[in-house]
Amino acid sequence: MADTINIVDRLEIYRVYANGAIEKDYDEVAVESIVNMVIDGYESITLETSPILLEELALGYAISHQYDVSKATVMFNGFNIIKIRGCVKRESVKKERRKISIDIPLIFKVFRDALNRAILFRKTGCFHFAYASDLFGLPIDFVEDISRHCALYKLIGKLYKAKIDFGKIIIVMSSRAAATLIETMINVGIPIAIFRGAPTSLAVNKAREGGLILIAFGRTDKMNIYTQIE
């Protein structure tokens, strides 16, 4: 599906000030779409998302929810209905994880690289991002979306299509570290995640149980690591 739709609108607004002044101006506003996704024979879900990378969204959602998509077909009915056919639900299997040591300077480099790509966040204040680098800090891919979950699903879908090994990447996200995001990463075998925001206790527990190195409160000069670092 071609990504030909705008994801930012320029709207006329009234800007008001504490001194009572009012002026006409323009603002860049994120476009939000409601997408209904159906996985044949299994489930349906409604997602609020930016109206691009919808095939990647579908694949990333399915993969991270333990579906085998190797023979799946993604179909569209307009821009707001996605059907995935040919998926098979896998049994949940704990993935083997190799031990990975944390290179602290590299972690800060990866975090800075992610922030530097967040153009839509700086433009509108409305977008989350998900960024992937390899374990040596080299950039792989980047997605911005109004939904933190959809940003991650779309990134996973893009990485899957590019045949990237999920076990050899670092993910950076602009959001807080929610348990559902941690679970998504564990399900596909991602070893290291950096979040700009705070984690929840459930997210920390899931990361520790699942062998994910969880880093949060990401800043350019300090971060917190909530799991074993080697």
N, C-alpha and C positions, 0 to 999 in steps of 0.2 A: 504494500500500500504506500503510495507516494506521500511524503510529508510536505504538503503544499499549503497547509493551513497556518495562519498566523497564531503564535502563542502569546503575543503581547498586543494589546489594543492601546491606541493613543486617544484618551478621552478628555473632553473639556470639563474643567472643574472650577469651583470657587475656592480660593485659598483665603482663609481668615486668620487674623492676627489678634494677639491679646489686647492691642491698643484699639481694637474695633475696626481696623481697616479690612476691606474685602477687595479682592482682585480676581479677575478671570485668569485662568492658567490652563495648562495641560498636564496630564499625568500618564505615565506608562503603567498599564494595568494588566495583570496576568489573565489570560483566557482560561476558563475552567470548563471542562466537559464532563458529562456523566456518561460512563461507559458501562454497558451491561455485558458481562462475559459468561458464556455458557460452555462448560466442559461436558460433552455428551455423556450421558449416563451417570454422571457423578455429582456435579454441583453447578450452581449459578451464583454470580457475585456481582455487586455493583460497586464501581470504583469512581472516585472523583480524580481527574487527571488532566494534564495538559494534552491537547489533541494531536500529539505526534508519537511516533515510535510505538504504534499500537500492536503491531505484530510482535515486537520485542517484549512489550508489556505482557501479552498473552503467554508467550513462551517462558518468560521469567517467572510469572506467577505459577504456571503449571510445574516447572522444574522445581521450584522452591517448595512446592506442596507435594512433592514425592510422586509426580507423574512422569512416566517415560514418554517423551515427546519425539523419539527418534522416527516414528512413522506418523506423526501428527500433521494435520492440515489446519491452518488458520484461515478462516473465512470471515468476510465482513458484510454486514447488511447496513449500508450507509456508514456513518461515522460513529455510531453509538452502540452498535450490537456486534459483538465478536463471538464467533463460534469456533471451538477447537474440537476437531474430530480425530479419532485414532489414538487418543491418549490411553494409557494403561496405568492404573494406580499401582505403585510399587509398595511392597512391604517396607516398613520403616527399618532401616539397617544403620547401626552406628558405624560411622566412617572411621577408618584407621587414620590417625594423624601422626605425622612425623614431628619430632621435636624441632622447634624453630627458635633460634636465639634472636633477641631484640637488638638491633643496631640503633641506638638512641639518636645519633645525628641523622641517620637515614629517615627515621620516623618523622623528625621535624621537617626534613626536606620534602617528604611526600605530602605532609600536611600543608606546607606553604604552596606547593605545586597545585594542590586542589583548590585552595583559596583563590589563587591567581586566575583560575578558570571560571569562577562564579560570576559571570557577567550579568546574567539575568537576575540573580539575587541583588546585586548592587544596583541594577537598573530599576527594579520594582519593589524589592523587599519582600516578595511573595513566593519565591522559589526555594526549594531545597535542592541539594545536589548529592550525587553519589559518584565517587571517583575511584578508579582502579589503577594501581601500579603493580609492577612485578616486585619480587622480593629484593631486587637490586635498586628499586626506586625509579625505574624507567616507566613513563606514562603508558597506559594501555587504552583507557577510554573514560568518558565523562558524560554524565546525564544530569540535566536540570529538569525539575518537574514541580508542580504545585504541591504534590503529595510526596512525603518522604518515602512511604512504602512503594509508590509507583516508580519513583526515581530508582530505587534499588531493584525492583522487578525488571525495569527496562534495561538497567545496566547488566543484570544477569542474563537477560535475553540476548543482548548484544554480544556479551562474552561467549555465550553458548554458540551463537551463529559463527563467531570467529574462531571457534574451537580452542578457546583459552582454558588452561587447566585451573580450575577454581582453587585448588590446593596450593597454588604458587603465586597468590596475589595478596595485596593489601587493599582494603577498602577504607575510604574516608567518606564520612557523611556529615552534613551540616546540622543535623537534628540532634535531639537528645537520644540516648541509647535506650530505646524501648525494647521490652522482652520479645515482642513479635519480630523486630528487625534482627535481633540476635538469633532467634530461632530460624529465621530465613537463611541467614549466613551459615549456621551450623548445618542445616539441611543440605546445602550444596558443597560444603567442605571448605569454606573460606577460613584461613587460619588467623588473620589479624584484622581488627577493625578499629578505626579511630573515629571518634565522634566529637563534634564541636561542643555539644551540650552535655548535660548530666546523665548518668545512668540511673535506672531504678534498681532496687535490691533484687527484684525478680530477674532483671536482665543480667546482673552480675552473677547470680546463682546459675542461670542457664549457661552463661559463658564458661563458668568454672566446670560445670558438669559436662559441657560439650567440647571442652578443649580449645575454645576460642580465646585468643589473647585480646582482651578488651581494654581499650584506652579511651578515656573520656575527658571532658573539660579541656579539649584541645585548644591550645593557644600557640602562638609562634615562639614563646619563650618558656612554657612549662605545660605539663600534662600530668594526668593521673593514670596509673596502670592498676587495674583491679583484679588481675589474674597473675598466674606465674609468668615470669618474663623469660624463662628458658627451660 
